[in-house]
Amino acid sequence: MAMYVENAALEKAKNEIDAVSNNFKTKGTEFITTLTNTLSTFSGETKDILMQQKIGNSGSEVEESLAYFVETGIPNLISGLSQIIEANRQTIDESDHQLAEAISGKSV
């Protein structure tokens, strides 16, 4: 029973972390959209270079851009934690099953 409780807690944590990752991606997109809209009211070479080389556009695949960092990089980091928790949850579940088989002397 203790293994089941821990398994359920890990599954809940994984789901909550997935939700945080998705929320961060959404908020990152909103941030880039607001920033881009605000900066579009400015003019000049500095603004153009800043937008092209540092901020990027929403959905940017340029890893060095702020847009990529807040929409993809950070959500992927958070999602990676979720994947680690899920792998640990599966290991605990499999270990519990194997231990039960070993104790009973037969396949469960």
C-alpha positions as CSV (number, residue, x, y, z in Angstrom):
1,M,0.0,0.0,0.0
2,A,2.8,2.4,0.7
3,M,4.2,1.9,-2.8
4,Y,0.7,2.8,-4.2
5,V,0.5,6.0,-2.2
6,E,3.9,7.1,-3.3
7,N,3.1,6.1,-6.9
8,A,-0.1,8.2,-6.8
9,A,1.8,11.2,-5.3
10,L,4.4,11.0,-8.0
11,E,1.8,10.8,-10.7
12,K,0.0,13.9,-9.2
13,A,3.3,15.8,-9.1
14,K,4.1,14.9,-12.7
15,N,0.7,16.2,-13.8
16,E,1.1,19.4,-11.8
17,I,4.5,20.0,-13.3
18,D,3.2,19.4,-16.8
19,A,0.5,22.0,-16.1
20,V,3.2,24.5,-14.9
21,S,5.2,23.8,-18.1
22,N,2.2,24.5,-20.3
23,N,1.3,27.6,-18.4
24,F,4.8,28.9,-18.6
25,K,4.8,28.4,-22.4
26,T,1.5,30.3,-22.6
27,K,2.7,33.1,-20.4
28,G,6.0,33.3,-22.4
29,T,4.1,33.7,-25.6
30,E,1.9,36.4,-24.0
31,F,5.0,38.2,-22.8
32,I,6.8,38.1,-26.2
33,T,3.6,39.3,-27.9
34,T,3.2,42.2,-25.5
35,L,6.9,43.1,-25.7
36,T,6.9,43.0,-29.5
37,N,3.7,45.1,-29.7
38,T,5.2,47.7,-27.3
39,L,8.6,47.8,-29.1
40,S,6.8,48.2,-32.5
41,T,5.9,51.7,-31.5
42,F,9.6,52.6,-31.4
43,S,11.8,53.2,-34.5
44,G,15.5,53.1,-35.2
45,E,18.3,50.7,-35.9
46,T,18.7,49.7,-32.2
47,K,15.1,48.5,-32.0
48,D,15.4,46.6,-35.3
49,I,18.6,44.8,-34.1
50,L,17.1,44.2,-30.7
51,M,14.0,42.6,-32.2
52,Q,15.9,40.5,-34.8
53,Q,18.8,39.3,-32.8
54,K,17.8,39.3,-29.2
55,I,14.1,39.1,-28.7
56,G,12.9,37.3,-31.8
57,N,9.3,36.6,-32.7
58,S,6.8,34.4,-31.0
59,G,7.4,30.8,-32.1
60,S,11.1,31.5,-32.8
61,E,13.4,28.6,-33.3
62,V,16.5,30.7,-32.8
63,E,17.8,29.3,-29.5
64,E,19.6,32.5,-28.6
65,S,16.4,34.6,-28.7
66,L,14.4,35.6,-25.7
67,A,11.3,34.3,-27.4
68,Y,12.8,30.8,-27.7
69,F,14.0,30.9,-24.1
70,V,10.6,31.8,-22.5
71,E,8.4,29.8,-24.9
72,T,10.5,26.7,-25.4
73,G,13.7,26.6,-23.3
74,I,12.2,27.1,-19.8
75,P,9.0,25.0,-20.5
76,N,11.3,22.1,-21.8
77,L,13.4,22.3,-18.6
78,I,10.2,22.1,-16.5
79,S,8.9,19.3,-18.6
80,G,12.2,17.5,-18.2
81,L,11.6,17.4,-14.4
82,S,8.2,15.9,-15.1
83,Q,9.8,13.2,-17.3
84,I,12.2,12.3,-14.5
85,I,9.4,12.0,-12.0
86,E,7.4,9.8,-14.4
87,A,10.5,7.6,-14.9
88,N,10.9,7.3,-11.2
89,R,7.2,6.5,-10.8
90,Q,7.4,3.7,-13.3
91,T,10.5,2.3,-11.7
92,I,8.8,2.3,-8.3
93,D,5.7,0.6,-9.8
94,E,7.8,-2.0,-11.5
95,S,9.9,-2.6,-8.4
96,D,6.8,-3.0,-6.3
97,H,5.4,-5.6,-8.8
98,Q,8.7,-7.5,-8.9
99,L,9.0,-7.5,-5.1
100,A,5.4,-8.8,-4.8
101,E,6.3,-11.6,-7.3
102,A,9.5,-12.5,-5.3
103,I,7.7,-12.7,-2.0
104,S,4.8,-14.8,-3.4
105,G,7.1,-17.1,-5.4
106,K,4.9,-16.8,-8.4
107,S,3.9,-14.3,-11.1
108,V,1.4,-11.7,-9.8
